[in-house]
Each structure stands twice: as C-alpha cells, then as structure tokens.
C-alpha cells in the first residue's frame, strides 16, 4: 500500500499548507459539506465577494459570461481510517484480533447547464491494508464509479420544483433507518435507477425505482437479484424544518433473502411513519414500520418501533441527555408459515455504534446516551446499549444480513451490553477527525455459540474539498 500512501501524502500536502490561512474575511457562511456530496450547492459563489476560501476557484467555475447558473464544481475527499477489532463477529468461527488501515479517495465533477439540466459524476478508490482474512469488495475496490447521473427539472417556480434523476446515485431517507448511506466502509452504498423529487417550502416527496449496486472490487454493476422502489413524503410544520412528519412506502424484491427460517425469494412491502421535532431544549424522533409480503411459500408480518429523544441544557458545553429505545420483530416459529423477522433493508451504517456488528433485526435495544459540546468544533458522546433478542427462535444478524449468531432456543434472550464513547473534532472547514471506542460485554447466549466479549477502536481523518 506504499503507493497509495504516497498518493495520499501528495494530495494532502498542498491542501494542508492552505488550511492555516483559509479563514473567511467576511460574514458569509460557505455551504456545508454533506454526506451526499451531490446535495451541495455552490451557486452562491457566483458573487465574487462570497469567494473567501482558497479552494473556491474550483467550487465555482463559470461557463458563460453573465450566466451564473452555468458553472462547473470540482471536489473530492481523502479519508484515512484505522480500525482495530478484538474478536470481530464476537470471535465466532475463530475470529481473533484484527486491525487494518482503510483509505478512500474520491474525485467529483458537478456540471450545471442552467437551472434545468445537470450532470454529476464521482469516481472512487478504496483500498485496505492489514485485514485478515482478505477484505471484501466493500473495503477493497481500487477504482470504481461511485455516482453518475443526469437531472432535468421540467417544472420550476420561485418556491416549487420537480426534478427527474436517472443513473447511479445514493439516497438517505428520513433518519436512515431503512434507506441510507454506508459511510464507515470504504465504498458507500449506491443505487442504479431513476428518482423523481418534488419540493416546496413545507413539503418534499421522493419516488424511485432502483437496483442496488453489487460490489465486485472493480467497476461494479447493478445487482440483478434485488429491486427496490418506493415513495417517501415529508411535511414540515415550521419554516426551520425542525417539526414534521414522514409517511412512506418501500417495496423490495430479493431473490436470495436469508433468515434463520431459511433462504428464499422475498417480496416485502414496508409502510412507515416518522414523527420528529425540537422544542425548548427537547428533541424527539420516533418511527414505526409494518412489513407484509411473501417469503417463499410463507407470508410476512413484521414490524419495528423506535424512539430517540433527549434534552439539551442551554449552559456550558450544552450537555444533552438522551434515550434511544427500539423493538425490531423476529420470527417465533420457522414452521408456522409466517415470517416475522423484520428486514432493515439498506439502513444507515453505525446504527447502534461505530463497531457496526449487529443488524437491527430481531432486537430489543435500550440505549441511554450523553453528548457534550466542549467547544464550537469539538464534541464527545457515548452511552450504554443493552441488547436482547426479540425472539429466542430467531438469530442475531450481521450488518450485511447473514446470520451472526444462530438461533439457540434454550439460551437466554440477552445478547450484549455495548459501551461506546466517540470524539468528533472539526479542525477547520475542510479537515475533520473522529475517534471511537466500543466494548461489548456479552452474555451466555453469545458464549454458547462460541463467542465472547469484543473490543473495537477506530480513528478517522477526512479532508474534503
């Protein structure tokens, strides 16, 4: 990996030299970097007085004189991440200590030809060194196409728009419990297909028909065995978009679904609602989902309900005390003709913690947590997460979806208690550092399957431009 390290050094050296004197000279606040880089908008840089950053010349490259909506944006990311695991996958199957270094490099271009047409493309390289056994394509993919899509806007007014998008893109719907990004691994999740997005001040609706991309370690194509489609609608009750409700339908056809009950062709429909808001220091985010459909010759009836709420004190360090509670159904009887295991679809990475060992299926979780904002750029959070199986007749699943710990009917429901602490430091606009530590105290159910306690640590440095 010496070659990749050399590339990383060559890329970061000139940008690091610029970082010290990138302080803005005006009150203008530049657009924030986002998880989905194609959601960023740099049209504000058409005003020369807003160009306060040394990298602004590549964020807004005008293409026509006196046509501020004709422009090109260039950008990218360099991420260096270390992960250390002791007893990864709870040590089941002989997994011992494992530590490795991840590097991700992306380069993007965003071409705007007026307000009604746009082309976005992003290449990605993800490499790994030190992992044992050999890494999956999600971590080791030296060159691939991350995103490539075109957009047309057939309807546009001062406060309404309808956008049609086709190609390869990513989605993050609501709080990401069912469809979101995969940020921690080298290669994020993406989809091939079409998307229609309608926006107005208090409403947003997204309809889509896609296939997830199947990671191959090279130029990847769509997964022919899985189709995902849906409609997601959000209504806000206030202009700041702090109080609102989501209603959605998601459908999936998976020809090779795997559960403790067996493997088969799955046709599943998810009907969900989410309520969120913030008021006088309080915040809440609740979500409920019911799933129906068929799995082989069996019917499907599964569900989940979750709440994430907390209170933030308006004082030094702005301490927040929060509580996450979630119940995700599992299967009670593999032979009764009905599958009750919930399918978390393409949920957000780090759902429970940065270690990302457990998929939210057949789980009951109780997670008190805290957050301290030590400065405007440094925050610390952590907590304890008690996890039980919803049904003893169902398994515990890994994040990719295979069975992590088999269904041991005579073992207790208690799985583990995970203690986690996380540090986030926004060093400056382009440079971010994060660190996490998680320890899993496991119970007799894990021990009966041949597993034991887990230690996990990660550090991440990211440069965005």
Rosetta blueprint (number, residue, H / E / L):
1 X L
2 X H
3 X H
4 X H
5 X H
6 X H
7 X H
8 X H
9 X H
10 X H
11 X H
12 X H
13 X H
14 X H
15 X H
16 X H
17 X H
18 X H
19 X H
20 X L
21 X L
22 X L
23 X L
24 X L
25 X L
26 X L
27 X L
28 X L
29 X L
30 X L
31 X L
32 X L
33 X L
34 X L
35 X L
36 X L
37 X H
38 X H
39 X H
40 X L
41 X L
42 X L
43 X H
44 X H
45 X H
46 X H
47 X L
48 X H
49 X H
50 X H
51 X L
52 X L
53 X L
54 X L
55 X L
56 X H
57 X H
58 X H
59 X H
60 X L
61 X E
62 X E
63 X L
64 X L
65 X L
66 X L
67 X L
68 X L
69 X L
70 X E
71 X E
72 X E
73 X E
74 X E
75 X E
76 X E
77 X E
78 X E
79 X E
80 X E
81 X E
82 X E
83 X E
84 X E
85 X E
86 X E
87 X L
88 X H
89 X H
90 X H
91 X H
92 X L
93 X L
94 X L
95 X L
96 X L
97 X L
98 X E
99 X E
100 X E
101 X E
102 X E
103 X E
104 X E
105 X E
106 X E
107 X E
108 X E
109 X E
110 X E
111 X E
112 X E
113 X E
114 X L
115 X L
116 X L
117 X E
118 X E
119 X E
120 X E
121 X E
122 X E
123 X E
124 X E
125 X E
126 X E
127 X E
128 X E
129 X E
130 X L
131 X L
132 X L
133 X L
134 X L
135 X L
136 X L
137 X L
138 X L
139 X L
140 X L
141 X E
142 X E
143 X E
144 X E
145 X E
146 X E
147 X E
148 X E
149 X E
150 X E
151 X E
152 X E
153 X E
154 X E
155 X E
156 X E
157 X L
158 X L
159 X L
160 X E
161 X E
162 X E
163 X E
164 X E
165 X E
166 X E
167 X E
168 X E
169 X E
170 X L
171 X L
172 X L
173 X L
174 X L
175 X L
176 X L
177 X L
178 X L
179 X E
180 X L
181 X L
182 X L
183 X L
184 X L
185 X L
186 X L
187 X L
188 X L
189 X L
190 X L
191 X E
192 X E
193 X E
194 X E
195 X E
196 X E
197 X E
198 X E
199 X E
200 X E
201 X L
202 X L
203 X E
204 X E
205 X E
206 X E
207 X E
208 X E
209 X E
210 X E
211 X E
212 X E
213 X E
214 X E
215 X L
216 X L
217 X L
218 X L
219 X L
220 X L
221 X E
222 X E
223 X L
224 X L
225 X L
226 X E
227 X E
228 X E
229 X E
230 X E
231 X E
232 X E
233 X E
234 X E
235 X E
236 X E
237 X L
238 X L
239 X L
240 X L
241 X L
242 X L
243 X L
244 X E
245 X E
246 X E
247 X E
248 X E
249 X E
250 X E
251 X E
252 X E
253 X E
254 X E
255 X E
256 X E
257 X E
258 X E
259 X E
260 X L
261 X L
262 X E
263 X E
264 X E
265 X E
266 X E
267 X E
268 X E
269 X E
270 X E
271 X E
272 X E
273 X E
274 X E
275 X E
276 X E
277 X E
278 X E
279 X E
280 X L
281 X L
282 X E
283 X E
284 X E
285 X E
286 X E
287 X E
288 X E
289 X E
290 X E
291 X E
292 X E
293 X E
294 X E
295 X E
296 X L
297 X L
298 X E
299 X E
300 X E
301 X E
302 X E
303 X E
304 X E
305 X E
306 X E
307 X E
308 X E
309 X E
310 X E
311 X E
312 X E
313 X L
314 X L
315 X L
316 X H
317 X H
318 X H
319 X L
320 X E
321 X E
322 X E
323 X E
324 X E
325 X E
326 X E
327 X E
328 X E
329 X L
330 X L
331 X L
332 X L
333 X L
334 X L
335 X L
336 X L
337 X L
338 X E
339 X E
340 X L
341 X L
342 X L
343 X L
344 X L
345 X L
346 X E
347 X L
348 X L
349 X L
350 X L
351 X L
352 X L
353 X L
354 X L
355 X L
356 X L
357 X L
358 X L
359 X L
360 X L
361 X L
362 X L
363 X E
364 X E
365 X E
366 X E
367 X E
368 X E
369 X E
370 X E
371 X E
372 X E
373 X E
374 X L
375 X L
376 X L
377 X L
378 X E
379 X E
380 X E
381 X E
382 X E
383 X E
384 X E
385 X E
386 X E
387 X E
388 X E
389 X E
390 X L
391 X L
392 X L
393 X L
394 X L
395 X L
396 X E
397 X E
398 X L
399 X L
400 X L
401 X L
402 X L
403 X E
404 X E
405 X E
406 X L
407 X L
408 X L
409 X L
410 X L
411 X L
412 X L
413 X L
414 X E
415 X E
416 X E
417 X E
418 X E
419 X E
420 X E
421 X E
422 X E
423 X E
424 X E
425 X E
426 X E
427 X E
428 X E
429 X L
430 X L
431 X E
432 X E
433 X E
434 X E
435 X E
436 X E
437 X E
438 X E
439 X E
440 X E
441 X E
442 X E
443 X L
444 X H
445 X H
446 X H
447 X H
448 X H
449 X L
450 X L
451 X L
452 X L
453 X L
454 X E
455 X E
456 X E
457 X E
458 X E
459 X E
460 X E
461 X E
462 X E
463 X E
464 X E
465 X L
